[in-house]
Amino acid sequence: MNCPECDATIKIPDDASVGEIVSCPDCGADFEIASKNGAVCELKHAEKVGEDWGE
């Protein structure tokens, strides 16, 4: 699988499941596995959740 940001190779484990977060080793971008069909995965940008601090 290639990173949508920098086109580097992202290795996705065989036992990875939908909803799991993977990171690009080159640019550090985080992606969520949106769907998986055998060895074919679809990635989407992982949502960044900030601190709520009770506001």
mmCIF entry with sequence, helices, sheets and N, C-alpha, C, O atoms, coordinates in Angstrom:
data_MODEL
# 
_entry.id   MODEL 
# 
_entity.id                         1 
_entity.type                       polymer 
_entity.pdbx_number_of_molecules   1 
# 
_entity_poly.entity_id                      1 
_entity_poly.type                           'polypeptide(L)' 
_entity_poly.nstd_linkage                   no 
_entity_poly.nstd_monomer                   no 
_entity_poly.pdbx_seq_one_letter_code       MNCPECDATIKIPDDASVGEIVSCPDCGADFEIASKNGAVCELKHAEKVGEDWGE 
_entity_poly.pdbx_seq_one_letter_code_can   MNCPECDATIKIPDDASVGEIVSCPDCGADFEIASKNGAVCELKHAEKVGEDWGE 
_entity_poly.pdbx_strand_id                 A 
# 
loop_
_entity_poly_seq.entity_id 
_entity_poly_seq.num 
_entity_poly_seq.mon_id 
_entity_poly_seq.hetero 
1 1  MET n 
1 2  ASN n 
1 3  CYS n 
1 4  PRO n 
1 5  GLU n 
1 6  CYS n 
1 7  ASP n 
1 8  ALA n 
1 9  THR n 
1 10 ILE n 
1 11 LYS n 
1 12 ILE n 
1 13 PRO n 
1 14 ASP n 
1 15 ASP n 
1 16 ALA n 
1 17 SER n 
1 18 VAL n 
1 19 GLY n 
1 20 GLU n 
1 21 ILE n 
1 22 VAL n 
1 23 SER n 
1 24 CYS n 
1 25 PRO n 
1 26 ASP n 
1 27 CYS n 
1 28 GLY n 
1 29 ALA n 
1 30 ASP n 
1 31 PHE n 
1 32 GLU n 
1 33 ILE n 
1 34 ALA n 
1 35 SER n 
1 36 LYS n 
1 37 ASN n 
1 38 GLY n 
1 39 ALA n 
1 40 VAL n 
1 41 CYS n 
1 42 GLU n 
1 43 LEU n 
1 44 LYS n 
1 45 HIS n 
1 46 ALA n 
1 47 GLU n 
1 48 LYS n 
1 49 VAL n 
1 50 GLY n 
1 51 GLU n 
1 52 ASP n 
1 53 TRP n 
1 54 GLY n 
1 55 GLU n 
# 
_struct_asym.id          A 
_struct_asym.entity_id   1 
# 
_struct_sheet.id               AA1 
_struct_sheet.type             ? 
_struct_sheet.number_strands   3 
_struct_sheet.details          ? 
# 
loop_
_struct_sheet_order.sheet_id 
_struct_sheet_order.range_id_1 
_struct_sheet_order.range_id_2 
_struct_sheet_order.offset 
_struct_sheet_order.sense 
AA1 1 2 ? anti-parallel 
AA1 2 3 ? anti-parallel 
# 
loop_
_struct_sheet_range.sheet_id 
_struct_sheet_range.id 
_struct_sheet_range.beg_label_comp_id 
_struct_sheet_range.beg_label_asym_id 
_struct_sheet_range.beg_label_seq_id 
_struct_sheet_range.pdbx_beg_PDB_ins_code 
_struct_sheet_range.end_label_comp_id 
_struct_sheet_range.end_label_asym_id 
_struct_sheet_range.end_label_seq_id 
_struct_sheet_range.pdbx_end_PDB_ins_code 
_struct_sheet_range.beg_auth_comp_id 
_struct_sheet_range.beg_auth_asym_id 
_struct_sheet_range.beg_auth_seq_id 
_struct_sheet_range.end_auth_comp_id 
_struct_sheet_range.end_auth_asym_id 
_struct_sheet_range.end_auth_seq_id 
AA1 1 ILE A 21 ? SER A 23 ? ILE A 21 SER A 23 
AA1 2 ASP A 30 ? ASN A 37 ? ASP A 30 ASN A 37 
AA1 3 VAL A 40 ? HIS A 45 ? VAL A 40 HIS A 45 
# 
loop_
_atom_site.group_PDB 
_atom_site.id 
_atom_site.type_symbol 
_atom_site.label_atom_id 
_atom_site.label_alt_id 
_atom_site.label_comp_id 
_atom_site.label_asym_id 
_atom_site.label_entity_id 
_atom_site.label_seq_id 
_atom_site.pdbx_PDB_ins_code 
_atom_site.Cartn_x 
_atom_site.Cartn_y 
_atom_site.Cartn_z 
_atom_site.occupancy 
_atom_site.B_iso_or_equiv 
_atom_site.pdbx_formal_charge 
_atom_site.auth_seq_id 
_atom_site.auth_comp_id 
_atom_site.auth_asym_id 
_atom_site.auth_atom_id 
_atom_site.pdbx_PDB_model_num 
ATOM 1   N N  . MET A 1 1  ? 0.845   -1.168 0.000  1.00 0.00 ? 1  MET A N  1 
ATOM 2   C CA . MET A 1 1  ? 0.000   0.000  0.000  1.00 0.00 ? 1  MET A CA 1 
ATOM 3   C C  . MET A 1 1  ? 0.895   1.237  0.000  1.00 0.00 ? 1  MET A C  1 
ATOM 4   O O  . MET A 1 1  ? 1.895   1.276  0.717  1.00 0.00 ? 1  MET A O  1 
ATOM 5   N N  . ASN A 1 2  ? 0.549   2.235  -0.789 1.00 0.00 ? 2  ASN A N  1 
ATOM 6   C CA . ASN A 1 2  ? 1.334   3.468  -0.840 1.00 0.00 ? 2  ASN A CA 1 
ATOM 7   C C  . ASN A 1 2  ? 0.630   4.578  -0.071 1.00 0.00 ? 2  ASN A C  1 
ATOM 8   O O  . ASN A 1 2  ? -0.597  4.676  -0.072 1.00 0.00 ? 2  ASN A O  1 
ATOM 9   N N  . CYS A 1 3  ? 1.425   5.401  0.577  1.00 0.00 ? 3  CYS A N  1 
ATOM 10  C CA . CYS A 1 3  ? 0.909   6.530  1.348  1.00 0.00 ? 3  CYS A CA 1 
ATOM 11  C C  . CYS A 1 3  ? 0.260   7.539  0.404  1.00 0.00 ? 3  CYS A C  1 
ATOM 12  O O  . CYS A 1 3  ? 0.870   7.931  -0.590 1.00 0.00 ? 3  CYS A O  1 
ATOM 13  N N  . PRO A 1 4  ? -0.975  7.965  0.702  1.00 0.00 ? 4  PRO A N  1 
ATOM 14  C CA . PRO A 1 4  ? -1.634  8.979  -0.129 1.00 0.00 ? 4  PRO A CA 1 
ATOM 15  C C  . PRO A 1 4  ? -0.939  10.340 -0.072 1.00 0.00 ? 4  PRO A C  1 
ATOM 16  O O  . PRO A 1 4  ? -1.124  11.163 -0.968 1.00 0.00 ? 4  PRO A O  1 
ATOM 17  N N  . GLU A 1 5  ? -0.143  10.584 0.970  1.00 0.00 ? 5  GLU A N  1 
ATOM 18  C CA . GLU A 1 5  ? 0.530   11.875 1.132  1.00 0.00 ? 5  GLU A CA 1 
ATOM 19  C C  . GLU A 1 5  ? 1.856   11.926 0.380  1.00 0.00 ? 5  GLU A C  1 
ATOM 20  O O  . GLU A 1 5  ? 2.089   12.848 -0.401 1.00 0.00 ? 5  GLU A O  1 
ATOM 21  N N  . CYS A 1 6  ? 2.730   10.937 0.612  1.00 0.00 ? 6  CYS A N  1 
ATOM 22  C CA . CYS A 1 6  ? 4.092   11.022 0.077  1.00 0.00 ? 6  CYS A CA 1 
ATOM 23  C C  . CYS A 1 6  ? 4.458   9.854  -0.838 1.00 0.00 ? 6  CYS A C  1 
ATOM 24  O O  . CYS A 1 6  ? 5.571   9.813  -1.363 1.00 0.00 ? 6  CYS A O  1 
ATOM 25  N N  . ASP A 1 7  ? 3.553   8.918  -1.035 1.00 0.00 ? 7  ASP A N  1 
ATOM 26  C CA . ASP A 1 7  ? 3.732   7.772  -1.935 1.00 0.00 ? 7  ASP A CA 1 
ATOM 27  C C  . ASP A 1 7  ? 4.743   6.742  -1.419 1.00 0.00 ? 7  ASP A C  1 
ATOM 28  O O  . ASP A 1 7  ? 5.175   5.868  -2.170 1.00 0.00 ? 7  ASP A O  1 
ATOM 29  N N  . ALA A 1 8  ? 5.119   6.845  -0.145 1.00 0.00 ? 8  ALA A N  1 
ATOM 30  C CA . ALA A 1 8  ? 6.006   5.843  0.448  1.00 0.00 ? 8  ALA A CA 1 
ATOM 31  C C  . ALA A 1 8  ? 5.212   4.558  0.696  1.00 0.00 ? 8  ALA A C  1 
ATOM 32  O O  . ALA A 1 8  ? 3.982   4.577  0.717  1.00 0.00 ? 8  ALA A O  1 
ATOM 33  N N  . THR A 1 9  ? 5.909   3.465  0.880  1.00 0.00 ? 9  THR A N  1 
ATOM 34  C CA . THR A 1 9  ? 5.255   2.185  1.126  1.00 0.00 ? 9  THR A CA 1 
ATOM 35  C C  . THR A 1 9  ? 4.857   2.068  2.591  1.00 0.00 ? 9  THR A C  1 
ATOM 36  O O  . THR A 1 9  ? 5.682   2.245  3.487  1.00 0.00 ? 9  THR A O  1 
ATOM 37  N N  . ILE A 1 10 ? 3.574   1.765  2.822  1.00 0.00 ? 10 ILE A N  1 
ATOM 38  C CA . ILE A 1 10 ? 3.069   1.511  4.171  1.00 0.00 ? 10 ILE A CA 1 
ATOM 39  C C  . ILE A 1 10 ? 2.793   0.021  4.256  1.00 0.00 ? 10 ILE A C  1 
ATOM 40  O O  . ILE A 1 10 ? 2.032   -0.525 3.457  1.00 0.00 ? 10 ILE A O  1 
ATOM 41  N N  . LYS A 1 11 ? 3.414   -0.635 5.227  1.00 0.00 ? 11 LYS A N  1 
ATOM 42  C CA . LYS A 1 11 ? 3.181   -2.063 5.422  1.00 0.00 ? 11 LYS A CA 1 
ATOM 43  C C  . LYS A 1 11 ? 2.008   -2.238 6.373  1.00 0.00 ? 11 LYS A C  1 
ATOM 44  O O  . LYS A 1 11 ? 2.048   -1.781 7.515  1.00 0.00 ? 11 LYS A O  1 
ATOM 45  N N  . ILE A 1 12 ? 0.972   -2.897 5.895  1.00 0.00 ? 12 ILE A N  1 
ATOM 46  C CA . ILE A 1 12 ? -0.216  -3.154 6.699  1.00 0.00 ? 12 ILE A CA 1 
ATOM 47  C C  . ILE A 1 12 ? -0.197  -4.620 7.103  1.00 0.00 ? 12 ILE A C  1 
ATOM 48  O O  . ILE A 1 12 ? -0.163  -5.495 6.237  1.00 0.00 ? 12 ILE A O  1 
ATOM 49  N N  . PRO A 1 13 ? -0.220  -4.905 8.401  1.00 0.00 ? 13 PRO A N  1 
ATOM 50  C CA . PRO A 1 13 ? -0.186  -6.302 8.849  1.00 0.00 ? 13 PRO A CA 1 
ATOM 51  C C  . PRO A 1 13 ? -1.366  -7.107 8.315  1.00 0.00 ? 13 PRO A C  1 
ATOM 52  O O  . PRO A 1 13 ? -2.453  -6.567 8.110  1.00 0.00 ? 13 PRO A O  1 
ATOM 53  N N  . ASP A 1 14 ? -1.147  -8.394 8.093  1.00 0.00 ? 14 ASP A N  1 
ATOM 54  C CA . ASP A 1 14 ? -2.211  -9.262 7.586  1.00 0.00 ? 14 ASP A CA 1 
ATOM 55  C C  . ASP A 1 14 ? -3.395  -9.321 8.541  1.00 0.00 ? 14 ASP A C  1 
ATOM 56  O O  . ASP A 1 14 ? -4.536  -9.482 8.109  1.00 0.00 ? 14 ASP A O  1 
ATOM 57  N N  . ASP A 1 15 ? -3.125  -9.192 9.845  1.00 0.00 ? 15 ASP A N  1 
ATOM 58  C CA . ASP A 1 15 ? -4.200  -9.299 10.824 1.00 0.00 ? 15 ASP A CA 1 
ATOM 59  C C  . ASP A 1 15 ? -4.815  -7.946 11.191 1.00 0.00 ? 15 ASP A C  1 
ATOM 60  O O  . ASP A 1 15 ? -5.586  -7.862 12.147 1.00 0.00 ? 15 ASP A O  1 
ATOM 61  N N  . ALA A 1 16 ? -4.483  -6.882 10.441 1.00 0.00 ? 16 ALA A N  1 
ATOM 62  C CA . ALA A 1 16 ? -5.056  -5.564 10.697 1.00 0.00 ? 16 ALA A CA 1 
ATOM 63  C C  . ALA A 1 16 ? -6.554  -5.593 10.391 1.00 0.00 ? 16 ALA A C  1 
ATOM 64  O O  . ALA A 1 16 ? -7.003  -6.292 9.482  1.00 0.00 ? 16 ALA A O  1 
ATOM 65  N N  . SER A 1 17 ? -7.314  -4.824 11.165 1.00 0.00 ? 17 SER A N  1 
ATOM 66  C CA . SER A 1 17 ? -8.761  -4.817 10.970 1.00 0.00 ? 17 SER A CA 1 
ATOM 67  C C  . SER A 1 17 ? -9.253  -3.405 10.651 1.00 0.00 ? 17 SER A C  1 
ATOM 68  O O  . SER A 1 17 ? -8.544  -2.422 10.865 1.00 0.00 ? 17 SER A O  1 
ATOM 69  N N  . VAL A 1 18 ? -10.474 -3.327 10.140 1.00 0.00 ? 18 VAL A N  1 
ATOM 70  C CA . VAL A 1 18 ? -11.091 -2.045 9.808  1.00 0.00 ? 18 VAL A CA 1 
ATOM 71  C C  . VAL A 1 18 ? -11.171 -1.198 11.072 1.00 0.00 ? 18 VAL A C  1 
ATOM 72  O O  . VAL A 1 18 ? -11.558 -1.691 12.132 1.00 0.00 ? 18 VAL A O  1 
ATOM 73  N N  . GLY A 1 19 ? -10.807 0.065  10.961 1.00 0.00 ? 19 GLY A N  1 
ATOM 74  C CA . GLY A 1 19 ? -10.814 0.975  12.088 1.00 0.00 ? 19 GLY A CA 1 
ATOM 75  C C  . GLY A 1 19 ? -9.455  1.127  12.742 1.00 0.00 ? 19 GLY A C  1 
ATOM 76  O O  . GLY A 1 19 ? -9.258  2.026  13.560 1.00 0.00 ? 19 GLY A O  1 
ATOM 77  N N  . GLU A 1 20 ? -8.521  0.264  12.394 1.00 0.00 ? 20 GLU A N  1 
ATOM 78  C CA . GLU A 1 20 ? -7.178  0.331  12.963 1.00 0.00 ? 20 GLU A CA 1 
ATOM 79  C C  . GLU A 1 20 ? -6.417  1.495  12.333 1.00 0.00 ? 20 GLU A C  1 
ATOM 80  O O  . GLU A 1 20 ? -6.643  1.838  11.173 1.00 0.00 ? 20 GLU A O  1 
ATOM 81  N N  . ILE A 1 21 ? -5.516  2.097  13.105 1.00 0.00 ? 21 ILE A N  1 
ATOM 82  C CA . ILE A 1 21 ? -4.712  3.224  12.636 1.00 0.00 ? 21 ILE A CA 1 
ATOM 83  C C  . ILE A 1 21 ? -3.332  2.731  12.225 1.00 0.00 ? 21 ILE A C  1 
ATOM 84  O O  . ILE A 1 21 ? -2.683  1.991  12.964 1.00 0.00 ? 21 ILE A O  1 
ATOM 85  N N  . VAL A 1 22 ? -2.885  3.147  11.035 1.00 0.00 ? 22 VAL A N  1 
ATOM 86  C CA . VAL A 1 22 ? -1.538  2.845  10.567 1.00 0.00 ? 22 VAL A CA 1 
ATOM 87  C C  . VAL A 1 22 ? -0.843  4.174  10.264 1.00 0.00 ? 22 VAL A C  1 
ATOM 88  O O  . VAL A 1 22 ? -1.492  5.150  9.888  1.00 0.00 ? 22 VAL A O  1 
ATOM 89  N N  . SER A 1 23 ? 0.465   4.202  10.429 1.00 0.00 ? 23 SER A N  1 
ATOM 90  C CA . SER A 1 23 ? 1.237   5.426  10.198 1.00 0.00 ? 23 SER A CA 1 
ATOM 91  C C  . SER A 1 23 ? 2.242   5.214  9.079  1.00 0.00 ? 23 SER A C  1 
ATOM 92  O O  . SER A 1 23 ? 2.790   4.124  8.917  1.00 0.00 ? 23 SER A O  1 
ATOM 93  N N  . CYS A 1 24 ? 2.476   6.262  8.317  1.00 0.00 ? 24 CYS A N  1 
ATOM 94  C CA . CYS A 1 24 ? 3.490   6.225  7.273  1.00 0.00 ? 24 CYS A CA 1 
ATOM 95  C C  . CYS A 1 24 ? 4.855   6.357  7.927  1.00 0.00 ? 24 CYS A C  1 
ATOM 96  O O  . CYS A 1 24 ? 5.068   7.277  8.716  1.00 0.00 ? 24 CYS A O  1 
ATOM 97  N N  . PRO A 1 25 ? 5.787   5.457  7.619  1.00 0.00 ? 25 PRO A N  1 
ATOM 98  C CA . PRO A 1 25 ? 7.116   5.537  8.228  1.00 0.00 ? 25 PRO A CA 1 
ATOM 99  C C  . PRO A 1 25 ? 7.937   6.725  7.717  1.00 0.00 ? 25 PRO A C  1 
ATOM 100 O O  . PRO A 1 25 ? 8.888   7.142  8.378  1.00 0.00 ? 25 PRO A O  1 
ATOM 101 N N  . ASP A 1 26 ? 7.588   7.269  6.560  1.00 0.00 ? 26 ASP A N  1 
ATOM 102 C CA . ASP A 1 26 ? 8.366   8.381  5.997  1.00 0.00 ? 26 ASP A CA 1 
ATOM 103 C C  . ASP A 1 26 ? 7.854   9.754  6.444  1.00 0.00 ? 26 ASP A C  1 
ATOM 104 O O  . ASP A 1 26 ? 8.618   10.552 6.987  1.00 0.00 ? 26 ASP A O  1 
ATOM 105 N N  . CYS A 1 27 ? 6.557   10.034 6.216  1.00 0.00 ? 27 CYS A N  1 
ATOM 106 C CA . CYS A 1 27 ? 6.041   11.376 6.528  1.00 0.00 ? 27 CYS A CA 1 
ATOM 107 C C  . CYS A 1 27 ? 5.323   11.442 7.868  1.00 0.00 ? 27 CYS A C  1 
ATOM 108 O O  . CYS A 1 27 ? 5.054   12.535 8.366  1.00 0.00 ? 27 CYS A O  1 
ATOM 109 N N  . GLY A 1 28 ? 5.001   10.277 8.470  1.00 0.00 ? 28 GLY A N  1 
ATOM 110 C CA . GLY A 1 28 ? 4.374   10.257 9.783  1.00 0.00 ? 28 GLY A CA 1 
ATOM 111 C C  . GLY A 1 28 ? 2.874   10.465 9.785  1.00 0.00 ? 28 GLY A C  1 
ATOM 112 O O  . GLY A 1 28 ? 2.267   10.537 10.853 1.00 0.00 ? 28 GLY A O  1 
ATOM 113 N N  . ALA A 1 29 ? 2.253   10.565 8.604  1.00 0.00 ? 29 ALA A N  1 
ATOM 114 C CA . ALA A 1 29 ? 0.804   10.754 8.537  1.00 0.00 ? 29 ALA A CA 1 
ATOM 115 C C  . ALA A 1 29 ? 0.090   9.504  9.065  1.00 0.00 ? 29 ALA A C  1 
ATOM 116 O O  . ALA A 1 29 ? 0.537   8.378  8.845  1.00 0.00 ? 29 ALA A O  1 
ATOM 117 N N  . ASP A 1 30 ? -1.035  9.728  9.771  1.00 0.00 ? 30 ASP A N  1 
ATOM 118 C CA . ASP A 1 30 ? -1.825  8.630  10.309 1.00 0.00 ? 30 ASP A CA 1 
ATOM 119 C C  . ASP A 1 30 ? -3.045  8.399  9.438  1.00 0.00 ? 30 ASP A C  1 
ATOM 120 O O  . ASP A 1 30 ? -3.712  9.340  9.007  1.00 0.00 ? 30 ASP A O  1 
ATOM 121 N N  . PHE A 1 31 ? -3.324  7.126  9.188  1.00 0.00 ? 31 PHE A N  1 
ATOM 122 C CA . PHE A 1 31 ? -4.469  6.742  8.371  1.00 0.00 ? 31 PHE A CA 1 
ATOM 123 C C  . PHE A 1 31 ? -5.259  5.655  9.076  1.00 0.00 ? 31 PHE A C  1 
ATOM 124 O O  . PHE A 1 31 ? -4.704  4.823  9.794  1.00 0.00 ? 31 PHE A O  1 
ATOM 125 N N  . GLU A 1 32 ? -6.567  5.681  8.856  1.00 0.00 ? 32 GLU A N  1 
ATOM 126 C CA . GLU A 1 32 ? -7.451  4.652  9.389  1.00 0.00 ? 32 GLU A CA 1 
ATOM 127 C C  . GLU A 1 32 ? -7.802  3.697  8.262  1.00 0.00 ? 32 GLU A C  1 
ATOM 128 O O  . GLU A 1 32 ? -8.042  4.124  7.133  1.00 0.00 ? 32 GLU A O  1 
ATOM 129 N N  . ILE A 1 33 ? -7.832  2.409  8.564  1.00 0.00 ? 33 ILE A N  1 
ATOM 130 C CA . ILE A 1 33 ? -8.242  1.432  7.564  1.00 0.00 ? 33 ILE A CA 1 
ATOM 131 C C  . ILE A 1 33 ? -9.758  1.539  7.439  1.00 0.00 ? 33 ILE A C  1 
ATOM 132 O O  . ILE A 1 33 ? -10.492 1.177  8.358  1.00 0.00 ? 33 ILE A O  1 
ATOM 133 N N  . ALA A 1 34 ? -10.221 2.042  6.291  1.00 0.00 ? 34 ALA A N  1 
ATOM 134 C CA . ALA A 1 34 ? -11.649 2.266  6.073  1.00 0.00 ? 34 ALA A CA 1 
ATOM 135 C C  . ALA A 1 34 ? -12.348 0.981  5.642  1.00 0.00 ? 34 ALA A C  1 
ATOM 136 O O  . ALA A 1 34 ? -13.485 0.727  6.041  1.00 0.00 ? 34 ALA A O  1 
ATOM 137 N N  . SER A 1 35 ? -11.677 0.177  4.836  1.00 0.00 ? 35 SER A N  1 
ATOM 138 C CA . SER A 1 35 ? -12.245 -1.102 4.406  1.00 0.00 ? 35 SER A CA 1 
ATOM 139 C C  . SER A 1 35 ? -11.106 -2.040 4.054  1.00 0.00 ? 35 SER A C  1 
ATOM 140 O O  . SER A 1 35 ? -10.005 -1.612 3.707  1.00 0.00 ? 35 SER A O  1 
ATOM 141 N N  . LYS A 1 36 ? -11.396 -3.321 4.153  1.00 0.00 ? 36 LYS A N  1 
ATOM 142 C CA . LYS A 1 36 ? -10.378 -4.321 3.847  1.00 0.00 ? 36 LYS A CA 1 
ATOM 143 C C  . LYS A 1 36 ? -11.066 -5.503 3.178  1.00 0.00 ? 36 LYS A C  1 
ATOM 144 O O  . LYS A 1 36 ? -12.045 -6.051 3.685  1.00 0.00 ? 36 LYS A O  1 
ATOM 145 N N  . ASN A 1 37 ? -10.525 -5.875 2.032  1.00 0.00 ? 37 ASN A N  1 
ATOM 146 C CA . ASN A 1 37 ? -11.052 -7.011 1.288  1.00 0.00 ? 37 ASN A CA 1 
ATOM 147 C C  . ASN A 1 37 ? -9.849  -7.863 0.889  1.00 0.00 ? 37 ASN A C  1 
ATOM 148 O O  . ASN A 1 37 ? -9.230  -7.630 -0.149 1.00 0.00 ? 37 ASN A O  1 
ATOM 149 N N  . GLY A 1 38 ? -9.529  -8.846 1.717  1.00 0.00 ? 38 GLY A N  1 
ATOM 150 C CA . GLY A 1 38 ? -8.343  -9.657 1.472  1.00 0.00 ? 38 GLY A CA 1 
ATOM 151 C C  . GLY A 1 38 ? -7.106  -8.811 1.699  1.00 0.00 ? 38 GLY A C  1 
ATOM 152 O O  . GLY A 1 38 ? -6.920  -8.250 2.779  1.00 0.00 ? 38 GLY A O  1 
ATOM 153 N N  . ALA A 1 39 ? -6.261  -8.718 0.683  1.00 0.00 ? 39 ALA A N  1 
ATOM 154 C CA . ALA A 1 39 ? -5.030  -7.931 0.792  1.00 0.00 ? 39 ALA A CA 1 
ATOM 155 C C  . ALA A 1 39 ? -5.231  -6.480 0.357  1.00 0.00 ? 39 ALA A C  1 
ATOM 156 O O  . ALA A 1 39 ? -4.310  -5.669 0.459  1.00 0.00 ? 39 ALA A O  1 
ATOM 157 N N  . VAL A 1 40 ? -6.438  -6.148 -0.129 1.00 0.00 ? 40 VAL A N  1 
ATOM 158 C CA . VAL A 1 40 ? -6.712  -4.797 -0.613 1.00 0.00 ? 40 VAL A CA 1 
ATOM 159 C C  . VAL A 1 40 ? -7.342  -3.976 0.505  1.00 0.00 ? 40 VAL A C  1 
ATOM 160 O O  . VAL A 1 40 ? -8.383  -4.342 1.051  1.00 0.00 ? 40 VAL A O  1 
ATOM 161 N N  . CYS A 1 41 ? -6.688  -2.850 0.840  1.00 0.00 ? 41 CYS A N  1 
ATOM 162 C CA . CYS A 1 41 ? -7.183  -1.968 1.897  1.00 0.00 ? 41 CYS A CA 1 
ATOM 163 C C  . CYS A 1 41 ? -7.463  -0.593 1.317  1.00 0.00 ? 41 CYS A C  1 
ATOM 164 O O  . CYS A 1 41 ? -6.819  -0.152 0.365  1.00 0.00 ? 41 CYS A O  1 
ATOM 165 N N  . GLU A 1 42 ? -8.438  0.069  1.913  1.00 0.00 ? 42 GLU A N  1 
ATOM 166 C CA . GLU A 1 42 ? -8.702  1.466  1.574  1.00 0.00 ? 42 GLU A CA 1 
ATOM 167 C C  . GLU A 1 42 ? -8.403  2.280  2.820  1.00 0.00 ? 42 GLU A C  1 
ATOM 168 O O  . GLU A 1 42 ? -8.905  1.978  3.902  1.00 0.00 ? 42 GLU A O  1 
ATOM 169 N N  . LEU A 1 43 ? -7.580  3.315  2.666  1.00 0.00 ? 43 LEU A N  1 
ATOM 170 C CA . LEU A 1 43 ? -7.187  4.151  3.795  1.00 0.00 ? 43 LEU A CA 1 
ATOM 171 C C  . LEU A 1 43 ? -7.885  5.498  3.725  1.00 0.00 ? 43 LEU A C  1 
ATOM 172 O O  . LEU A 1 43 ? -8.161  6.015  2.642  1.00 0.00 ? 43 LEU A O  1 
ATOM 173 N N  . LYS A 1 44 ? -8.170  6.063  4.905  1.00 0.00 ? 44 LYS A N  1 
ATOM 174 C CA . LYS A 1 44 ? -8.661  7.437  4.973  1.00 0.00 ? 44 LYS A CA 1 
ATOM 175 C C  . LYS A 1 44 ? -7.869  8.137  6.071  1.00 0.00 ? 44 LYS A C  1 
ATOM 176 O O  . LYS A 1 44 ? -7.344  7.485  6.974  1.00 0.00 ? 44 LYS A O  1 
ATOM 177 N N  . HIS A 1 45 ? -7.783  9.453  5.994  1.00 0.00 ? 45 HIS A N  1 
ATOM 178 C CA . HIS A 1 45 ? -7.039  10.205 7.007  1.00 0.00 ? 45 HIS A CA 1 
ATOM 179 C C  . HIS A 1 45 ? -7.668  9.950  8.367  1.00 0.00 ? 45 HIS A C  1 
ATOM 180 O O  . HIS A 1 45 ? -8.889  10.009 8.519  1.00 0.00 ? 45 HIS A O  1 
ATOM 181 N N  . ALA A 1 46 ? -6.835  9.670  9.342  1.00 0.00 ? 46 ALA A N  1 
ATOM 182 C CA . ALA A 1 46 ? -7.313  9.456  10.706 1.00 0.00 ? 46 ALA A CA 1 
ATOM 183 C C  . ALA A 1 46 ? -7.714  10.796 11.303 1.00 0.00 ? 46 ALA A C  1 
ATOM 184 O O  . ALA A 1 46 ? -7.023  11.799 11.124 1.00 0.00 ? 46 ALA A O  1 
ATOM 185 N N  . GLU A 1 47 ? -8.832  10.803 12.010 1.00 0.00 ? 47 GLU A N  1 
ATOM 186 C CA . GLU A 1 47 ? -9.280  12.026 12.659 1.00 0.00 ? 47 GLU A CA 1 
ATOM 187 C C  . GLU A 1 47 ? -8.406  12.295 13.870 1.00 0.00 ? 47 GLU A C  1 
ATOM 188 O O  . GLU A 1 47 ? -8.114  11.397 14.660 1.00 0.00 ? 47 GLU A O  1 
ATOM 189 N N  . LYS A 1 48 ? -8.001  13.529 13.998 1.00 0.00 ? 48 LYS A N  1 
ATOM 190 C CA . LYS A 1 48 ? -7.199  13.921 15.159 1.00 0.00 ? 48 LYS A CA 1 
ATOM 191 C C  . LYS A 1 48 ? -8.148  14.456 16.215 1.00 0.00 ? 48 LYS A C  1 
ATOM 192 O O  . LYS A 1 48 ? -8.907  15.395 15.973 1.00 0.00 ? 48 LYS A O  1 
ATOM 193 N N  . VAL A 1 49 ? -8.094  13.850 17.377 1.00 0.00 ? 49 VAL A N  1 
ATOM 194 C CA . VAL A 1 49 ? -8.956  14.263 18.475 1.00 0.00 ? 49 VAL A CA 1 
ATOM 195 C C  . VAL A 1 49 ? -8.116  15.059 19.455 1.00 0.00 ? 49 VAL A C  1 
ATOM 196 O O  . VAL A 1 49 ? -7.145  14.553 20.018 1.00 0.00 ? 49 VAL A O  1 
ATOM 197 N N  . GLY A 1 50 ? -8.500  16.307 19.650 1.00 0.00 ? 50 GLY A N  1 
ATOM 198 C CA . GLY A 1 50 ? -7.764  17.164 20.569 1.00 0.00 ? 50 GLY A CA 1 
ATOM 199 C C  . GLY A 1 50 ? -8.297  17.035 21.989 1.00 0.00 ? 50 GLY A C  1 
ATOM 200 O O  . GLY A 1 50 ? -9.345  16.431 22.220 1.00 0.00 ? 50 GLY A O  1 
ATOM 201 N N  . GLU A 1 51 ? -7.580  17.597 22.916 1.00 0.00 ? 51 GLU A N  1 
ATOM 202 C CA . GLU A 1 51 ? -8.010  17.600 24.309 1.00 0.00 ? 51 GLU A CA 1 
ATOM 203 C C  . GLU A 1 51 ? -9.258  18.463 24.460 1.00 0.00 ? 51 GLU A C  1 
ATOM 204 O O  . GLU A 1 51 ? -9.388  19.494 23.799 1.00 0.00 ? 51 GLU A O  1 
ATOM 205 N N  . ASP A 1 52 ? -10.161 18.047 25.316 1.00 0.00 ? 52 ASP A N  1 
ATOM 206 C CA . ASP A 1 52 ? -11.419 18.763 25.517 1.00 0.00 ? 52 ASP A CA 1 
ATOM 207 C C  . ASP A 1 52 ? -11.331 19.734 26.690 1.00 0.00 ? 52 ASP A C  1 
ATOM 208 O O  . ASP A 1 52 ? -12.072 20.717 26.696 1.00 0.00 ? 52 ASP A O  1 
ATOM 209 N N  . TRP A 1 53 ? -10.514 19.527 27.630 1.00 0.00 ? 53 TRP A N  1 
ATOM 210 C CA . TRP A 1 53 ? -10.313 20.417 28.785 1.00 0.00 ? 53 TRP A CA 1 
ATOM 211 C C  . TRP A 1 53 ? -11.609 20.879 29.424 1.00 0.00 ? 53 TRP A C  1 
ATOM 212 O O  . TRP A 1 53 ? -11.606 21.868 30.156 1.00 0.00 ? 53 TRP A O  1 
ATOM 213 N N  . GLY A 1 54 ? -12.720 20.195 29.171 1.00 0.00 ? 54 GLY A N  1 
ATOM 214 C CA . GLY A 1 54 ? -13.988 20.517 29.837 1.00 0.00 ? 54 GLY A CA 1 
ATOM 215 C C  . GLY A 1 54 ? -14.676 21.760 29.309 1.00 0.00 ? 54 GLY A C  1 
ATOM 216 O O  . GLY A 1 54 ? -15.532 22.315 29.996 1.00 0.00 ? 54 GLY A O  1 
ATOM 217 N N  . GLU A 1 55 ? -14.337 22.212 28.126 1.00 0.00 ? 55 GLU A N  1 
ATOM 218 C CA . GLU A 1 55 ? -14.951 23.423 27.570 1.00 0.00 ? 55 GLU A CA 1 
ATOM 219 C C  . GLU A 1 55 ? -16.231 23.084 26.860 1.00 0.00 ? 55 GLU A C  1 
ATOM 220 O O  . GLU A 1 55 ? -16.894 23.972 26.325 1.00 0.00 ? 55 GLU A O  1 
# 
